[in-house]
Amino acid sequence: TILCFLRSFEYSQKNAVLVPVAALGVGGILICWLRSRHKIKTIEMGDGWWGSGERSLKGREDDSIRPFKIETSDKEIEDLHRRLDQARYTPHVEGAAFHYGFNSSYLKEVVSYWRNQFDWRKQVEVLNKYPHFHTTIEGIDIHFIHVKPPYVPHGRAVQPLLMVHGWPGSFYEFYKIIPLLTEPAKHGLNEGDLVFEVICPSIPGYGFSEAPHQQGFDSIATARIFHKLMKRLGFKEYYIQGGDWGSRITTNMAQMLPQSVRGLHLNIVFLGKQSLGRLISIMLGAYVPWLVGLSREDARRVYPFMQKNVYDLLRESGYLHIQATKPDTAGCGLNDSPVGLAAYILEKFSTWTDKSFLHKDNGGLESKYSLDELLTNVMIYWVTSSIVSSMRYYKENISKDPNLNAYNRFSIHVPTGIAAFPQEIVHTPRTWAKDVYKNIVTYSYMPRGGHFAAFEEPKLLAQDIMQFVRKVEQM
């Protein structure tokens, strides 16, 4: 009996120790699980090498910031003029306007202006009015402009803002918005609290940024390089803004290093694959938009759904299929013919600016832009021979992620501002954007404008950026 009592006592003593230990273990696991549910998942930054050949194992990469200047020559201009003089044209279909693509009769007018009136030397001076730089990151030279405000009142903080372009645009898209952001008081945009310094890089393979020499260069690699660029410039935190590919790149930047991004501003949102909830929202939204969180303006921009989100997109996305599969084949012709290049690029500036421009013989181009502005953007592609490498960007991204939604599982928690322009290729209502962008601070229905917001409506975009940053700074 005594032995049984002792064994029972010993067993109870073990329980006295094991039960609390087990409880602590289970509690710890529960706490870790709960914390992991609220932990922000981020894209791994990683590293890369895009230079020619294999990466050297000796020494560090040159991290110097080198001043750069755009230059031209008589030889370059003479070659351009010779090619323009030898252009061949196909007569357009009567009454076709821009429904078949760039109207060849109007193309002759554009080429005549290009050949006889456009002054590339003068436009080079315009491009060089802002400071240009090169720096080597992951084996390739990255081009960017860095514009600081000429005057900063005492005690006012300067907000660094990285702005990223898309295709078929360039850093030049931002030339009209830069002075509004760096000198807002001069343009009647300042309430005395905000001023920016603006950094506009060229995506590698575009314009004066070196093209990647290795396969696989996508938006994740671009996001990482631009984070490295901002760190190299001495910024620990900064705002980022983008449209077109710039939207995806800056979104990836927010997913990669959210601690470095004070705020993300977009003028287009891509959500990719439709979910069941989205499909239900689409079906009900046509009849009871308020029931699925759509505003009247959302309904006006989204419906009729098949017309605006299927037929219009199919009409406008033929280029995308070519560039996502065999970009070099079509690209070699564009790289050899300035007239073909201009038609290919400027047709996008027509329809993507306003869908109704399809019905105009001149594509409505000169109602929003000057020919000098449009041809300057084309010339950036021409003189750098970068159209093929810019087109490859589609293949590198879409071959890995056909729906462009692989990274949507990484929610964006940084403060986000969205400017929804009415003529944009697609409209994403706030309630849909919240599936990925969890901290939308501002969402603006812009009164006018299309895909190339900074180029077309710089003042509207600048006002929206400032409104967004002002709210973030007050949080």
C-alpha positions in Angstrom: 0.0 0.0 0.0 2.8 2.4 0.9 4.5 1.6 -2.5 1.3 2.3 -4.4 0.9 5.6 -2.5 4.5 6.6 -3.3 4.0 5.8 -7.0 0.7 7.7 -7.1 2.4 10.7 -5.5 5.3 10.5 -8.0 2.9 10.4 -10.9 0.9 13.3 -9.6 4.1 15.3 -9.2 5.0 14.6 -12.8 1.6 15.8 -13.9 2.0 18.9 -11.8 5.0 19.7 -14.0 3.9 18.4 -17.4 0.4 20.0 -17.4 1.7 23.6 -17.1 4.5 22.9 -19.6 2.1 21.4 -22.1 -0.3 24.4 -21.5 2.5 26.8 -22.1 3.5 24.9 -25.3 0.0 24.9 -26.7 -0.4 28.6 -25.8 2.8 29.5 -27.4 1.9 27.7 -30.6 -1.5 29.5 -30.6 0.1 32.9 -30.1 2.6 32.2 -32.9 -0.2 31.1 -35.2 -2.3 34.2 -34.4 0.8 36.5 -35.0 1.6 34.7 -38.2 -1.9 35.4 -39.5 -1.3 39.2 -39.1 2.3 39.2 -40.3 2.6 40.9 -43.6 3.9 38.6 -46.3 6.5 40.1 -48.5 8.2 39.2 -51.8 11.7 38.1 -51.2 14.1 40.7 -52.5 16.8 38.3 -53.7 19.5 39.4 -56.1 20.2 39.2 -59.8 22.8 39.7 -62.6 21.7 41.0 -66.0 25.1 42.0 -67.4 26.8 40.3 -70.3 28.4 36.9 -69.5 28.8 35.6 -66.0 29.0 37.8 -62.9 32.6 38.5 -61.8 33.4 37.1 -58.3 36.1 39.7 -57.8 35.5 43.1 -56.4 32.4 45.1 -55.8 30.1 46.6 -58.4 30.8 50.2 -59.3 28.1 52.1 -57.3 29.0 55.6 -58.5 26.4 58.0 -59.8 27.6 59.4 -63.1 26.2 62.5 -64.8 24.8 61.7 -68.3 23.9 63.9 -71.2 21.8 63.1 -74.2 23.6 63.9 -77.4 22.9 63.7 -81.2 24.9 64.1 -84.4 24.6 65.1 -88.0 25.0 61.4 -89.0 22.1 60.3 -86.7 19.8 63.0 -88.2 20.9 62.3 -91.8 20.2 58.6 -91.4 16.8 59.3 -90.0 15.9 61.7 -92.8 17.1 59.2 -95.4 14.8 56.5 -94.0 11.9 58.9 -93.8 12.4 59.9 -97.4 12.3 56.2 -98.5 9.2 55.2 -96.6 6.5 53.2 -98.5 2.8 53.6 -97.7 -0.3 51.6 -98.2 -3.5 53.5 -99.1 -6.0 53.4 -96.3 -9.5 52.0 -96.6 -11.9 54.8 -97.2 -13.8 55.9 -94.1 -11.7 53.6 -91.9 -10.3 56.4 -89.6 -8.2 54.5 -87.0 -10.3 51.3 -86.9 -7.6 49.4 -88.9 -4.8 51.0 -87.0 -2.8 54.1 -87.9 -4.5 55.9 -90.8 -1.8 56.0 -93.6 -3.0 59.3 -95.0 -2.5 61.0 -91.6 0.8 59.1 -91.2 2.1 60.9 -94.3 1.3 64.2 -92.6 3.1 63.2 -89.4 6.2 62.0 -91.4 6.2 65.2 -93.4 6.3 67.2 -90.2 8.9 64.9 -88.8 11.1 65.3 -91.8 10.7 69.0 -92.5 9.8 70.7 -89.3 10.6 68.6 -86.2 13.9 69.8 -84.7 15.6 66.9 -82.9 18.5 69.1 -81.7 16.1 71.4 -80.0 14.2 68.5 -78.4 17.6 67.2 -77.1 18.0 70.5 -75.3 14.5 70.1 -73.8 15.4 66.6 -72.6 18.6 67.8 -71.1 16.9 70.6 -69.1 16.7 68.1 -66.2 19.8 66.4 -64.7 20.4 62.9 -66.1 22.4 60.2 -64.5 23.7 56.6 -65.0 24.5 54.1 -62.3 25.4 50.4 -62.6 23.1 48.0 -60.8 23.2 44.2 -61.2 25.5 44.5 -64.2 23.5 47.0 -66.3 23.6 50.8 -66.6 20.4 52.3 -65.2 19.4 55.8 -66.5 17.3 58.2 -64.4 16.6 61.9 -64.0 16.7 63.4 -60.5 15.0 66.8 -60.1 15.3 68.7 -56.8 13.2 71.7 -56.0 15.0 74.9 -56.7 13.7 76.5 -53.5 12.6 74.9 -50.2 11.1 77.2 -47.5 12.8 76.8 -44.1 11.4 74.0 -42.0 9.6 72.2 -44.9 10.5 68.6 -45.6 11.1 67.5 -49.2 9.3 64.3 -50.1 11.2 62.0 -52.4 9.0 60.6 -55.2 9.9 57.8 -57.6 7.8 57.9 -60.8 7.8 54.9 -63.1 6.6 54.9 -66.8 5.3 52.1 -68.9 5.2 51.0 -72.6 5.2 52.6 -75.1 6.1 55.6 -72.9 9.4 56.8 -71.3 10.8 59.1 -68.6 9.8 62.0 -70.9 6.1 61.4 -70.0 6.8 63.1 -66.7 8.4 66.3 -68.0 5.1 68.3 -67.7 4.3 67.1 -64.2 7.8 67.5 -62.7 7.7 71.3 -62.3 4.2 71.0 -60.7 5.7 68.8 -58.0 9.0 70.4 -57.5 7.7 74.0 -57.7 4.0 73.7 -56.6 3.7 77.2 -55.3 4.7 78.6 -58.7 1.9 76.7 -60.3 -0.8 77.4 -57.7 -0.8 73.9 -56.3 0.7 74.5 -52.9 -1.0 74.9 -49.5 2.4 75.5 -47.9 3.0 72.0 -46.8 4.4 69.9 -49.7 7.3 69.9 -52.1 8.8 67.0 -53.9 12.1 65.9 -55.4 11.4 63.6 -58.3 13.3 60.6 -59.6 12.3 59.1 -62.9 14.2 56.0 -64.0 14.0 54.3 -67.4 13.0 50.7 -67.1 16.0 48.5 -68.2 15.7 47.9 -71.9 13.8 51.2 -72.4 15.4 54.4 -73.7 18.8 55.1 -72.1 18.8 52.3 -69.6 20.8 49.3 -70.8 18.9 46.3 -71.9 19.3 43.1 -69.8 21.6 40.6 -71.4 20.1 37.6 -69.6 16.7 36.0 -69.9 14.1 36.4 -67.1 14.2 40.1 -66.4 10.7 40.9 -65.1 8.9 43.4 -62.9 10.2 41.8 -59.7 13.8 42.3 -60.9 12.9 45.9 -61.9 11.4 46.6 -58.4 14.5 45.3 -56.7 16.8 47.4 -58.9 14.7 50.6 -58.3 14.8 49.9 -54.5 18.6 49.6 -54.8 18.6 52.9 -56.8 16.7 54.8 -54.1 19.0 53.3 -51.4 22.0 54.4 -53.5 20.6 57.9 -53.7 20.4 57.9 -49.9 16.7 57.5 -49.3 15.4 55.2 -46.5 11.7 56.0 -47.1 10.0 57.4 -50.2 6.8 57.6 -52.2 6.3 55.7 -55.4 4.0 56.3 -58.3 3.2 54.4 -61.5 1.0 53.7 -64.4 1.0 50.9 -67.0 4.1 48.7 -66.2 5.0 51.3 -63.7 1.9 50.3 -61.7 3.0 46.7 -61.5 6.6 47.6 -60.7 5.7 50.0 -57.9 3.2 47.5 -56.6 5.9 44.9 -56.5 8.2 47.5 -54.7 5.5 47.9 -52.0 5.2 44.1 -51.7 9.0 43.7 -51.5 10.1 46.4 -49.0 7.0 47.9 -47.4 9.1 49.5 -44.7 10.8 51.7 -47.3 7.6 52.8 -49.1 5.8 55.7 -47.3 3.0 55.6 -49.9 2.0 54.1 -53.2 0.1 56.1 -55.8 -1.3 54.5 -59.0 -3.2 55.7 -62.0 -4.2 52.2 -63.1 -4.8 49.0 -61.1 -4.4 45.5 -62.6 -6.0 42.7 -60.6 -5.7 39.8 -63.1 -7.8 36.6 -62.7 -11.4 36.9 -61.7 -12.5 35.3 -58.4 -16.0 33.8 -57.7 -16.8 36.8 -55.5 -15.8 39.2 -58.4 -18.0 37.3 -60.8 -20.9 37.6 -58.5 -20.2 41.3 -58.1 -20.1 41.8 -61.8 -23.4 40.0 -62.4 -25.3 41.8 -59.6 -23.6 45.1 -60.2 -25.4 45.7 -63.4 -28.7 45.7 -61.6 -28.0 46.5 -57.9 -24.5 48.1 -57.8 -25.0 49.4 -54.3 -25.5 45.8 -53.0 -22.0 44.8 -54.1 -20.2 48.0 -53.1 -20.2 49.7 -56.6 -20.9 53.4 -56.9 -23.0 54.9 -59.7 -19.8 56.1 -61.4 -18.3 52.6 -61.1 -21.4 51.1 -62.8 -21.1 53.8 -65.6 -17.5 52.9 -66.3 -17.7 49.1 -66.0 -21.0 48.4 -67.9 -21.9 47.2 -70.4 -19.3 44.7 -69.1 -18.7 42.6 -72.2 -18.2 45.6 -74.4 -15.9 47.5 -72.1 -14.0 44.6 -70.5 -13.9 42.0 -73.2 -14.5 43.3 -76.7 -12.6 46.6 -76.2 -9.7 44.8 -74.5 -9.5 42.2 -77.3 -9.4 45.0 -79.9 -6.6 46.8 -78.0 -4.5 43.8 -76.9 -3.2 42.3 -80.2 0.2 43.9 -79.6 0.4 42.2 -76.2 0.1 38.7 -77.6 2.8 39.4 -80.1 5.1 40.9 -77.6 4.4 38.2 -75.0 5.4 35.5 -77.4 7.7 36.5 -80.3 8.7 40.1 -79.7 12.0 40.0 -81.7 10.2 39.1 -84.9 8.0 42.2 -85.1 10.5 44.3 -83.3 13.2 43.9 -86.0 11.0 45.7 -88.5 10.2 48.5 -86.1 13.8 48.9 -85.2 14.7 49.3 -88.9 11.9 51.7 -90.0 11.2 55.0 -88.1 7.9 55.3 -89.9 6.8 51.8 -88.8 8.0 52.6 -85.3 6.0 55.9 -85.2 2.8 54.2 -86.4 3.2 51.4 -83.9 3.8 53.7 -80.9 1.5 56.6 -81.8 -1.5 54.4 -82.5 -1.4 53.6 -78.7 -1.3 57.3 -77.8 -4.5 57.7 -79.8 -6.9 55.0 -78.6 -5.5 54.7 -75.1 -6.0 58.4 -74.6 -9.6 58.3 -75.7 -11.5 55.3 -77.1 -13.6 57.6 -79.3 -10.5 58.7 -81.2 -10.9 55.5 -83.2 -13.5 57.3 -85.3 -11.2 60.3 -86.2 -9.0 60.3 -89.3 -6.1 61.8 -87.3 -6.7 59.6 -84.3 -7.4 62.7 -82.2 -3.6 62.9 -81.4 -3.1 66.6 -81.8 -6.1 67.4 -79.6 -4.2 66.2 -76.6 -0.5 66.4 -77.5 1.7 68.3 -79.9 3.6 66.5 -82.6 6.8 67.6 -81.1 5.9 65.9 -77.8 4.8 62.7 -79.5 7.8 62.5 -81.9 10.2 63.2 -79.0 8.9 60.0 -77.3 9.3 58.1 -80.5 12.8 59.4 -81.0 13.9 58.1 -77.6 13.0 54.6 -78.8 14.6 55.3 -82.2 18.0 56.7 -81.2 18.5 54.1 -78.5 17.3 51.1 -80.7 15.3 50.0 -77.6 12.0 49.0 -79.1 12.9 45.3 -79.2 14.1 45.2 -75.7 11.1 47.1 -74.5 8.8 44.6 -76.2 10.6 41.7 -74.6 9.5 42.9 -71.2 6.0 41.5 -72.0 7.5 38.1 -72.7 9.6 38.0 -69.6 6.6 38.9 -67.4 3.7 37.2 -69.1 5.4 33.9 -69.9 5.9 33.4 -66.1 2.6 34.8 -65.1 0.0 34.8 -67.9 -2.8 36.4 -65.8 -0.4 38.9 -64.2 -1.8 38.0 -60.8 0.8 35.6 -59.3 1.8 38.3 -56.7 -1.7 39.3 -55.8 -1.5 36.9 -52.8 1.0 39.4 -51.3 -1.4 42.0 -50.0 -0.3 45.7 -50.1 -0.6 47.3 -46.7 1.3 50.5 -47.3 -0.9 53.6 -47.7 -2.3 53.6 -51.3 -3.8 56.3 -53.5 -5.6 55.4 -56.7 -6.5 58.0 -59.4 -9.1 56.4 -61.8 -9.1 58.2 -65.1 -12.3 57.7 -67.2 -10.7 56.8 -70.5 -8.3 54.3 -68.9 -8.2 50.9 -70.7 -9.8 49.2 -67.7 -11.7 50.5 -64.6 -11.1 48.9 -61.2 -13.6 50.0 -58.6 -12.4 50.6 -55.1 -14.3 47.6 -53.7 -12.3 45.3 -56.1 -9.0 47.0 -55.5 -9.4 46.4 -51.8 -8.9 42.7 -52.4 -5.2 43.4 -52.9 -4.6 47.0 -51.7 -5.7 46.8 -48.1 -5.0 50.4 -47.1 -6.5 52.7 -49.7 -6.2 56.2 -48.4 -7.6 58.0 -51.4 -9.6 56.9 -54.4 -10.4 59.6 -57.0 -12.7 59.5 -59.9 -10.8 61.8 -62.2 -13.0 64.1 -64.4 -11.1 63.4 -67.7 -8.0 61.8 -69.0 -6.8 58.4 -70.1 -3.9 56.0 -70.0 -1.0 58.5 -70.2 -2.1 60.6 -67.3 1.1 62.5 -66.5 1.6 63.3 -70.2 -2.0 64.2 -70.9 -3.4 65.7 -67.6 -0.3 66.6 -65.5 -2.1 69.1 -63.3 -4.9 66.7 -62.4 -2.5 63.9 -61.6 -0.2 66.3 -59.6 -3.2 67.5 -57.5 -4.2 63.9 -56.7 -0.7 62.9 -55.7 -0.5 65.9 -53.4 -3.8 65.2 -51.9 -2.8 61.6 -51.2 0.6 62.5 -49.7 -1.0 65.2 -47.6 -3.3 62.6 -46.0 -0.5 60.1 -45.5 1.6 62.7 -43.8 -1.3 63.6 -41.4 -1.8 59.9 -40.4 
